[in-house]
Amino acid sequence: MCDVYRGLFNLEEHRHQAGDVTETVPFQSWTYKDFEVTSAKIVEAYQKEFELKQRLVEVIAHVPDRNLLMFCTAGWLHEPYVSGETQLLLEALVTETGLK
């Protein structure tokens, strides 16, 4: 996803360098660069969360006691890598693209 938006950003830069000033506005106020940076942060957070959950799935069946099982459950439910900032960025992205 980030590569697609990075490509769109590069295309937009190329259009401006070539003197094409017509605007295609997929966002309400963001530039392509803003969208690329925001989506990269969101993807990074959810990638880390996915890796954590993959690891929890691998070890959950081998947990020897209830305390460790509760720890694994808390790690799954809490989503430590998806912070309030990530959720705010996602909300802003959805609003900016007009999907909300």
N, C-alpha and C positions, 0 to 999 in steps of 0.2 A: 504494500500500500504506500509506504513512504517513497519507494522508488518511482511509483506512478506520479506522485505529487512533486517530487524532485524534477521529474521529466517535464511536467507541466510548467514548473517554475522556469526551467531552462528554456522551454519553448517561448514562454512569455518574454523572457529577457531577449531572446533572439528576435522576436517580433518587434520589440521596441528599438533594438539596434538597427533593424532594417528600415525603420521609419514607419512601420505600420502602427498607427495610434488608435485604431478601432478597438473598442473594449468589449470583451466577452466577460461578463461579470457573474461568475459562479458563486461568489460570496457577497455578503452584504457590505462588509467593511474591511475584511482581511485581504492581504496580498497572498499570492501563492506561497511566498516564503513563510509567512505567518502560519499558513495551513500546514506546510511541510514540517516546521519545527514542532508545532502542537501535536500533529499526528505521530511524529517520531517519539515524543515523550510518552504519549498514550500507549503506543505499541511496545515500548521498552518496559513500561510498568506491567502491562498484561503479559508480556513474555516471561518476566520474572515470576509472576504469579502462576503462570502455567507450569513453569519448571518446578516450583515448589509443590504444586498439586501432583505433578507426575511423581516426584520423590515420595510424597505422602502415600500415594497409591502403592508404591513399591514396598514400603515398610509397614504399612498398617496391619497386614496379616501376621507380622512377626513381632508385634509389640508384646512384651512379656507381662505388663501389668496395667491396671486401670488408669493410674496417674499418667503414664505415657500415652495411653489411648486418648485420654481427655486433652492432653497437650496437642496431639495430632489433630483432634477434632477442632480445637480452638484455632490452630493454624489454618485449617481449611475454611472455617467460617469467618474468621476475622479479616482475611485477605490483606495481609500486612503490606504488600507491595502496591496495592491500589489505595493510594492516600486520598485525602480530601482534595488535594490539589489536582490529582489525576481525574477525579470525578468532576471537579469544576471545569477542567480543560475539556473533558468529553461533553459536558453540558454546553459549554461555549461553542464547541465545534458543531454540534447538532443544531444549535440555534443559528449560528452563522451561515450554515448551508441551507437554512430554510426548511429543515426537516422537522422542526418542532414549532 
